[in-house]
Amino acid sequence: MTISAAPTTTPAEEAPTVVTVVSRKAPVVLSIFTVGLALVLLLGSHDGDTTFRLSTRDDLFQLPAVTVPAMVTAWLLVVVMAAIAGWSWALTLRERPTPLWLVALFTVAALVSFLAWAAAGGTIPVVGLLGGAIALAVPLVFGAMSGVIGERAGVVNIAIDGQLLAGAFAAALVGSMIGSTWAGLAGAAFAGLLVAVLLGVFAISYHVDQVIVGVVLNVLVIGLTSFLFSQVLAPNAAELNSPPRFKAIEIPLLGEIPVIGPVLFQQTAVVYLMYVAVAVIAWALYRSRWGLRLRAVGEHPKAADTVGIKVNRTRYRAVLLAGAIAGLGGAFYTLVSVPQFNREMTGGAGYIALAAVIFGKWDPIRATLAALLFGFASTLQGVLSVIGSPVPSQFMLMLPYVVTVFAVAGLVGRSRPPAADGVPYVKG
């Protein structure tokens, strides 16, 4: 007779224990912002009312302006911010992440509170503020789309700023020589593609560290465009540095809707092209064979190679497309914003675009929203200066970069890049 021993453990006991670790970055940063804004209100109390103007003269119908007591409104919204921060802490203690919509609600409350305090006794043109944010975010959005495509394919594109600057230079030069904004736009895309070719050759073919290559390319483009500006464009400004500008195009009916119309549908062709680019990239990345292959070579290039996907060829195509898209963003500077090229006129926008990619967790829609947030911070600087806000101009100049640092360091929470991002693929 055979006697078998009973198992000492049950299947439930053998199952591995899963421990969920939730980052505390979001509640910490929300708390810091709440306390910081509360201190600002305590130290700089302003009397008076703040008016938010919601309509323009050409709207289909007029919305009444909203006038609120500045300090009361600011403090009430700080209380809302504190409640949201407390909610975030409660979720974290229960090992649940802070949802994106809650962070968005906190951001809106913080912005309105700050505006109510900063514009006490003045008027905030809401339409102009939001419309300016859209316009100033154009290079950032194009740069972010470039970063998403490149990094989804496994190539870190630090050279976005150089591609934007090269695009701005080429747009000014080609647009001035041919006298066409569309020719300048095409020239900008080609210039961004040329920078991408160098990135691809060194990063993909020769396996040079991608971060180093990107930084070197940025420095190279700055030096080259500065030299050509002083030696070629400046002495012949009338012929080579006076490109035509894109004019705003109003979409009938849509452009007359209050708030939304002037902000979204009274923009230039470059902005409408941005709408199309974001929609197409978002669809193609998740719904097309091209997007599936792109994500495959960025996550697991060896497995992709095993099923017949040409990894390096796919990466090359992605990098070249990304460079052309970034070049289109650079055209905004010389074909929309200022009708001439100047040295280093991008002002490091490529690095902010790269931060938007990280903040957006390598997703086209989220990266676009992050770029719009940074564009709003840049526009806010100009609006508060016009209305005579007591906020120091030096603080407003650094505001976009402060928002960038806090967004990437704190609000993004746990963020995982593509597994093979920045890793050269050697077939073997």
N, C-alpha and C positions, 0 to 999 in steps of 0.2 A: 504494500500500500504506500502510495506516495503522498506525502503531506507538503502542501505548498504554503509558504508564508504569505499572509495578507500584506498588501502594500502599506507601507508606513506613511505615505503621503497621498493626498487626494489630488485630482487634476487641478482643482482650484488653487491648492497650495503650491503646485508646481508652476503655475502661470507667473510670468515675471510681473513685478510691480511697476506700474507706470507712474512716474512722478512728473507732474506738470509744473513747470517753473514759469511764472509770469513776471515780466520785467516791471520794476517799479519806476521806470523812467517817466512814464506819462504822468502819474499822480504827483511825482516830485516836481516836475517842470510846471504843471498846472498850479501847484501850490506856490512855487516861486513867483510866477507871473501875478498871481492874486495878491500876494504880500507886497510885491514890488509896486503894483499899481495903487494899492491902498496907501503905501508910503508917499507916493507921488501926490495923491489927493490930499493927504494930511499936510504935507510940506508946502503945497502950492495951491491953496484954495482960491478959486476964481468966482467972482460974483457975476450974475447976469444969466441970460438965456442963450441957448444954442438953437439955431434954426437949420433944419435939414430940408433943402430945396429938392423936390423930387421930379419936377417937370421942366421942360424947355418950351419955348414959344411955338415950335412946330409940331408938338404932340397932338395926337388925334383928339384927346381930351386932357384937361389939366387936372393934376393931382394937387391937393392943397399942401402947402409947406407945413412941416411939423416943427413946432417950437416947444422946447422942453427946458425946465430949469436945469442948468448945467450940473451943479454939484449934486443935487438930489438924484438926478438920473445916473450920474457916474457912480454914486455910492450904491444905489439899488442894483446896478449891474455888477458891481464888485461882490455884493452878497450872492447874486446868481453864480458868479464865477467860483466863489467859495463853496457853494452847494455842489457844483459840478466837480470841483476838486475832491470834496468829501465823498461824492459818489464814486469817483475813480479809485479812491483809497479803499472803499468798501469792496468794490469789484476785485481789486488786487488781492486783498486779504482773503477773498473767497477763491483765489487762483483763477480769476476770469480776467481777460484782457479788457482794456478800455476801448469801447467801439469808436470807430472813426467819426460817426455822426455826433457823438458826445464831444469829441475834440473840436469838431467844426462848430458846434453850438457855443462852446467856450470861446473860440476864436472870435465869433461874431459879437458875443457879449463884451469881450475885451476891447475890440475895435470901437464899438459904439460908445462904450464908457470912456475910452481915451479921447475919442473925437468930441464927445459932449464936454469934457473938461478942457481940452486944448483949444476949442473954438468958442469958449464962453464969450458972449457978446457979439458973435459973428455968425456967418452963414456958411454952411457946408454944401457945395454943389454936388449932390450925390451922383448925378448923371455924369458930370465931368470927372469926378473921382473914379468911378467904375470904368468909364470909357478910356480914361488915361491908363488905368491898370491893364486893360486889355491890350492897348497899343504898346505899352512898354514891356509887356510880357511876351511879345511876339518873338524876339530873338531867343528868349529863355525857353519858350515852348519848342521852337525848332531845334535848339540845342539839346533840350531834354529828349526829344524824339530821336535825335542822332545818338545820344547816349544809350537809350533803351535798346535800339536796334543793335548797336555794336556790342553791348554787354550781354544781351540775350544770346548773341552768337559766340560769346566767350572772349571778347577783345575789349579791354578797358580803354576808353577813349578820353584820355586827359587832354587831347589836342582840340577839344571843342572850341576853346577860346581862339586858338589860331585859325581854325576853319571859319569862325564868325568874322574875324578880322580880315582874312584873305577874301571872304565873300564881300565884305564892305568895300575893300579896295577895288576889286574887280568890277563891282557894280558901278562905282563912281567912274572908273576908267572907260569901261565898255559903253555905259550909258551916255557918257559925254561924247565919245567918239562917234557913236551911231545916232545919238539923239533919240533913243528909245528906252523907255523904262523896262520893257519886256526883254530887250537885248541885255540890259544891265542885270536883270534877274537871272537870265541864262548864264551870263558871265560869272555871276556870284556862285551859282551851283557848280560850274566847272572848276572854279578856284578852290572851293571846298573839297571837291573830288580829288584835285591834285595833291592837296595836303593829306587826304586819306590814302592816296597811293603810297606816299612815303611811310605813313603809319603801317600800312599793310605789309610793305616790303620788309621793314625792319622787325615788326612784331610777329608777323605770321611766317614769313619765309626764313628769316635769320634768327628768330627766337630771342630777340633782344628784349630786356625787361620793358613791359608795355608802359609802365608809369614813367620811366626815364625817357622813353621815346616821345611820349606825349608832351612832357615838360620841355624837352629840347625842341620839338616842333613849334611849340608856342613861342619860345624865345627866338627861334629862327624867323618865324613869320613877323614878329614884332620888329626885329632888326631889318628884315628885307623891305617891309612896307614903309618903315620910317625912312630908310635910305631912298627908296623910289619916290616917296612923297617930297622929300627935300630936293632931290635932283631932277625929277620929272614933272610931278604934278604941280608943285608950288610955282615954278617958273612959267608954267603954261596952264594956269588955273582956268582961264576962259575956255580953252579947247579941251582940256583933259580932266578937269575937276569941277565941272558945273553940270551934273547930270539932271535930267528932268525928274520931277517927283510924281509919285502916284497920288491921285486925288481921291478924296472920299467918295464912295458910291453908295447912295441910299437905295435900299431895296424897297420898292413900293409897298405900302400898307404896313409891312413889318417894321419899317423904319419909323413909323409914326406912333407905335405903341409906347406909352409912357414908360420910362426907365429902361425897359428891355430894348426897345427900338433904337434909341440913340447909342446905347452901349454896344449892342451886338450887330446891328444892321445898318449903321451909318459909318462904315469903316472903309479902309482901302482894300485893293485887290490882294495885297499881301496878307491881310488879316483873314480874308475869306479863304485864301489858299491854306492858311494855317488850320482853319476849321476842317477843310477837306483832308489835309495831311493827317491830322490826329484821328479822324474817323476811319480813314483807310488803314492806317497802321494798326489801330486797335482791332479792327476786324481781321486784317490779314494775319496778325500775330497769333490769334487764337482760333481762326476759322478756316485757314487756308493751308494747303500742303507746304507752301513756302514757310509759313510761320511754324508749322510743326517741325520741319527740318532745321530751321533756325534755332528753335529752342532745344532741339535734340543735341546739336553740336555744342551748345552752351552748357548743357547739363551733363551729358555723358558722351563725349566725342568718340570714344572707342566703340561703344555700342552702336552709335550712328554709323561709324565706318564699317562695322560688321554687316549692317543691313544694306550697304551699298551707297551711303551718302558720302559725297566727297567733302570731307570736313574743311580742309583749308580753302577749297574753292568756294564753299558756302560762306566761310568767314570773310574771304576777300570781297565777295559780292555784297555782303552786309556792311562791311566797313566803307566800301565805295558809295553805297547808297546813303549811309549815315553821313558821310562827308558832304555829299551834294545837298542833303537836307539842311545841315548846319550852314552851308554856304548861303542857302536861301534866307536863313535867319539873319545873316550878316548884311544882306541887301537892305534890310529895314533901316539900318543906320544912315545910308546914303541916298536911298530912293524914297524914303518916307519921312524920317526924323529930321535930318539935316542934309541939304542938297550939296554936300561936298565931303571929301574924306579928310580926316585928321588923324594924327598919330595916336595909337592905342585908344581909339574911340570906343572900343567895346567895354573898357573899364572892368575887365575880369568877369564879364557876364557868362563866359563859358564855364567857369568854376561854379557859379551859382546854378547854372543849368545842370551841371553834374550833381550838385547837391539835391536838386529837384528830382533827379533820377533815383537817388538813394531814399529821399523822403517819400517818393511815390512807390517804393518797393519794386522798381523795375517794371512798372505797369504803365502803359501809355496814358490812360485817363487820370490815374492818380498823379503821375508826374506832371501832367498838364495843370491840374489843380494846384499843385505845389508851385509851379512856375507862376501861375496867376497870383498866388499869395505873395510871392517875392516882387512881382510887378506892382501889386497894390502898395506894398511898403515903399517902393520907389516913388510912386505917384503921390503918396501921402506927404512926402517931403515937400514937393512943389506946392500942393494945395495949402498946407499950413503956413508956408512962407508967404503966400499971396494974401491970406486973410489976416496976417499979422499976429500969428500965434506966439505966445511967450516961450514956446519950446525952443531951446537953443538949436541953431542951424547945424551945429556940429553933431548933435545927437541925431537929427533927421538924416544927415548924410550917412551915418553909420547904421541907420535902422535896417536897411535891406540885408546887410551882412550879419547883424545881430539876429534877425529873424532866421537867416540861413543856419547859423550856428546852433541856435536852440532847436530848430526844427529837426536837424540831422542828429543832434546829440541826444535830444530828449523825446520829442513827440513821436518819433518814428517807431519807438519801442524796439521790439525784436525784428530784425530785418535780415533776410538771407539772400545773398546774391546768387546768380546761377553758379552751380557747383564748379564748373570749369572756367569761370570768369578770370581772365588774366593768366591762364595756364596755356602755354604753347602746346600744340599737338604734334607729336613726332610719330609717324606711322612706323610700327615695328612688330 
